[in-house]
Amino acid sequence: MQGALIDAEGVRRGYVRLRHGRIVETGAIGTDSSRGRETRRRGIVLPPSVNAHTHLGDAVASAEPMAGPLSRIVAPPDGLKFRILRDTPGPLKEAAMRRALAGAAAGGTGAVVDFREEGIAGTEALRRAARGLPIRAVALGRPLRRPVDPGELDRLLGAADGVGLSSAREEDAAARAAVARACRRLGKRYALHASETVREPVDDYLRPRPDLLVHMSRATPEDLQAVAAAGVPVAVCPRSNALFGRFPDLAGFGRAGVRFFLGTDNAMFEAPSMFRELEFAYTAARLRRRPVAPELLLRAAFLAPWEWLGAPAVARLTEANPVAPVVLALPEEHPEYQVVARGSENLMWPRPARGGAGRVAS
C-alpha cells in the first residue's frame, strides 16, 4: 500500500506493507520494497481512531429520542436512559454493548472511553462485552452510593480504569474530591461532564483537577483558556450535542489551546462511528460559519487520544505499532480533508467480514 501516511510524525508520502493487517515494513516510495505486489494499491494509511466518550450501556435502546430537555432523558436516577438501564435484563444490555463495540472496531476504531454506569456490575458487564474483540474498552465506572462509600469505590477501581462522573452540578464537592483522591492513589483516571447544558463555574470542575472533561458546549472563551492552562483535555461530541441544540465551537477550542478529542456519546442517540462524527463536525462548523481545520479534527480522532491513553506507539505507523492501521482508498491530495469528509465509504482495512459484522486485525 502506498500513498499518504498520516501519523504523530505528520503527513508524508510513503508505503507500508501489511501482513494480516499489521505493519511489517514502511519506507519511502521508490525503494525496491515499495515496488512489490503488496504496495500497488494507493490511498491513505493512518492509525485507528479513538472514540473518546461513549455511553454504550444504553445501546440497547431503539426508540427515537424524545423532544424536550436533555435532563428528561439522561439525568439520574429517573431519566429515560436510567429507566432503560434499570428495566433491561443484563444479557440484553451486554449483547447490545458487544454489537456496538464490534461495529466500532469494524469502522476503524481501536479504543473507546466509556462512561459506564451501574456501578461494579456495569463495569464488569462492559469487560465481558469486549472480551475477544479487537478493540480496547476503557471503562470509567461510576460508584452507586452517595455519600461515596470508600469500600465500594476501591472495589470499583479494582475493576475499572477510572471513574467517570456525571457533572459538578449533580455531584457535590465531597463526592468529587473522594473520587479524585482514590483515582490518584490507585493510578486511575478521574473524568466528568462539564458545562454541557448550562455553563458551570470553572472551579467547580477543575478542582480537583480531572484527567478528562466532556462536552464544554456551554463554555465561554475564558473558560476554555482556563481549561487549556490547567492542561486538561476535553472530549467533544458534536452529533449528540447538536441533537439538543448545542454546537461547541471546535475552532475556538483550538484557538484557546485546548487539547480536545472526539466522541460519539450515548449509543441510544448516535452510532459509535468516528467517521460520521468527523464528517458532521466538519460540515456543521462550515454551516455555522465557524470552520474548523480538517487537520485539527483528524488529530482529535486518530492521534492525540493515544498519548492520553498511554499508548503513543499506536499513533505512529511503524513496525513497532501493536495494532492494525486504518487504510482508506482515497486520493493522496489534501489527505486530512479526504479522511474527515469521506472516510467511511472508502474503508479498505479493516475489511468487512461476511454478514457485515466487520473485523480488525489484532
N, C-alpha and C positions, 0 to 999 in steps of 0.2 A: 504494500500500500504506500503510495507516495502522494505528496501534496502539501497542504498546510498543516503544520504541527503546532498545537497551542498547549502550553503548559505554564507552570510557575516561572519558567525562564523567559517567557514571551512567545512571540509568533515567529516561525521560521519555515522555510521550505526544506523538506527532507523526506525520508522514508522510514517506515517501520516494517519489520517482518513479524508476523503473528503466528503463533502455533497454539491451536486450541484457544484462541482469543487472547493469549498472553503475549507480551512483547518479548521477543528473543533477540532482536537486533535493531539498532537505529543508526542512521547515518545521513550524510549529505547526498542529495540527488546527483548522479553521475558516477558514483563509485561502482565498482564491479558488482557488489552485492545488490545494489539498487536496480540492476537490470534483470534480475531474476523473475521467474513467473509470478512469485508471490507479490511483487510490487507493481504489477501492470495496472492495477486499479488506482484511480485517483480520487482524492477527496480531502476530507478534514479529519484529523485524529486529535482527540483531547481526553483528559481524564474523565472518569464518571462524575456525575453530579452528586451533590449532597442536598437533600430536602431538609432544610434546617428547622422546620417547625411543622409537625403533624399532630393530629389527634386521631389515631387510627381506630381507637375503640368504637367510635360511632360510625365506622364504615358499614355497619350492619343496617343503618337507616336507609330508606329508599324513597321517602316522600319528598315532594318539593318543599323547600324551606318556607315556612310561614312568613307573611309580611309582619312588619312591626319591629319594635326594639329588639336588638340582639339579646338583651338580658332575658327575654321571654324564652329564648332558645337554649342559651348556653350557660346561664347563671346557675351555680349550685345553690341549694340542693334540688330545686323543683323545676328548673328549666327543662324544656323538651328533651334536650340531649341527655340530661341526667335521669330523666324518667325512662328513656330508652335503655340506657345502660343498666338501670336497676331492674327493668322488667324483661330483659332479653336473656335467655339461657346462655351460660358461659360458652358452651361449644359453638353456638351460632356466632357469638362475637369473635371467638378465636378464628373460626373459618373465614369470617369477613376480613379480619386483620391479615390473615395469610394471603388472601386474594389480593388485597391492596399492596402488600409488600412484594408479591410476585409480579404484579403489574408494574410497580415502580422499577423493579430490577430489570424487567424486560424493556423498559423505556430508557435504560442507561443510567439509572440512579444507583450509586454504590453505598449510600448510607442515608438513613432517616434519623432525625432527632425528634423523638416522640414524647409529648407531654401525656403520660399515661395515668389516667385517673384510676380510682377504685383500689387504692392502697397497695399492699403487698401482693394481693391476689391479682390485681390488674397488671402489675409488672411481670409477675410470673406467667400470666397468660400471653403477654407480648413475647416473652422469651420462647414459649412453646410455639407460637405462631411463626416466628422467624427461623425456627430450627431447620437446618438443611438448605435454606435459601441463600443465594449468592448476594446477600445484601446485609449490611451492618445495621442493626436496630439499636440505636442509643436510647435507653429507657430512662427518662426523667420522671420518676414516680411522684406520687402525691400522698402524704400521710392523711389518714381519715380523721383522727381525733383532734379536737380543739378544746382546751389548750393542747398544744403539741405534746404528745407523750414521748419522752426520750427513748424508752424501750422500743416503741413502735417505730420511731424514726430510725433508730440504729438497725432494726431488722429490715426495714425498707431499703436502707442504703447498703445492706448486705446483698440485696438482690438487684438493685438499680445502679445506674451510672451517675445518679444525682437526683435532684428534686426540681420539679417544675411547678411553681405555684401559680395561682390564678392571677391576682394583681394586688398591688398595695392597698387598693380601696377595699378589697374583700379579705385581705389577710392583715391582721394587726401587726404592730411593730414587734411585739413579743414573739409571735409565730415566725416572722421573717428572720429575726435575729437568731432564734433557736435553730432554724433550718440552715442558715448560713454558717453558723458555728459548727454544726455537725458535719456539713459538707466539707468545710475546710479541714476539720480534724481527720477526716477519712479520705481526703484527696478526691472528693467527688464534686460535681458541678451543681451550682445553685442558679436557677433561672426563674424568671417570672414575666408575665404580661405587664405592659405599661402603656399608659395614655392611649388606650385602644378606642373607647367610645367617647371619653371626655379627657381633657388634659388633666394630668396629675402633677403635683409639685415634684420637681426633680429629686429633692432629698428623700421623698417617700420611697422611690425605687432604687436610688443609688446608695442608700445607707440602710443596711450593709450592702457593700458593692456586690452586684451579681456577676456571674460569668457570662450571662446572656440575657438580653431583653428581647421581648417580642412585640411587634406591631409599631408602636410610637406613631400611629397615624394621626394623632391629635397634638403631637409635639410642636412647639414653636422652634424657630431657628436658634433661639438662645438655649432651649432645652437640648437640641441636637449638639450644640457646641459643648455643653456641659458633659454630655454622654461621651463625645469624642475625647474630651480632656481626661475623662476617667478611664478611657481605654476599653470601654465595654462594647462589644459588638451587638448588633440588633438583627433579628430575623424578621423580615418583612414579607407579608402575604398579600400581594396585590389583588388577586382574584377574590378571595373571601372578603377583603376589606371593601372592594367595590360593590359586592353584593349587598352591603349595608350602607352604601353611600359615602365611603371613606376612600380617599385617594392620596396616600402618602407621597410626598414629593421626593422621589428617589434621587433626582439630580441634586436637590437640596441636601440630602444625606451626604452625597459625595462632596459637595462644596464645604460642608461643615467638617469633613474629615471623619465621618462615622464609618466604621467598618461594618458593612451590612451584608447579610446573606439573604437568600430567598427560601420561602417555604410555602406549602400549599394549605396549611391549617386543617380545619375539620374535614375529615373524609365524608361526612354527611353532606357537605356543601360542594366540594371540588375533588376530582380525581387527583391522586398524588403524582401528577405528571409535571416534571420540571420544564419540559419543552413548552407545554401550554402556559405555564407560569411566565416563562421568559417572553413568549410572543405577546401575551396580554400586557405584561408590564411595559414592554416597548411601545406597543400600539396605544395603550391608554395614556402614556406620558405624552406621546405626539398629539393625541386628540385633545388633551388639556393644555397644549402649548407649553409644556414643561418637559421638553425632550430629554431623554437620558441616553447617554452613550452606550452602544452595544457592548463596548469593552468593559464598562462598569458592571453591567448585568451579567456578562459571561463570568467575570471574576467572582461575582457574588454567588453563582450557582456551582461552578466547576473547580474553583481554585482556592479561594480564601477559607472556606469551611474546613478543608482538610487540615490546615495548620491548627485551627481551633480544636479539631478532634485529636490532635497529637499524631497525625499521620501525614506529615508533609511529603513523604516519598510518593504517595498516591497522586499528588499534583504534578509529578514530573514524569515525562514519557521516557523512561529508561528501562533497561533490562532488570533493574532492581525493583521496579514497580510491582507490588504484590497482587494487584488486581487487574482485571481486563480494562482496556481503554474503550472509549466510545468512538466509533468510526461512522462518518457521515458521507454519503455520496453527494457532495455539494461542490460548487466552484471554489477554487483557491483564492479568488479575488475577494477582498474585504471579508475575510473568514469569520471575524467576530459577528458581523451583521448576518452572514449566512446562517450561523448556528442559532442566533437569537430569533431570527424571523421565520426560518423554515426547517428547523432541525428534525422535528418529529417524523415528518413524512419521508425523510431521506436517511433513515437509520439503517446502516448496513450491519453494524455489530453493536449491541447484542443482536443475534439473529433470532427472528421469530421461530418459535417451535410449532409443531403441528398442533392444531386446535387453538392457536392464538395465545397460549399461556405465556410464551416467551421464556428466554433463559439468558443467563450471563455466565461467561466462563469464570470459574472460580480461581 
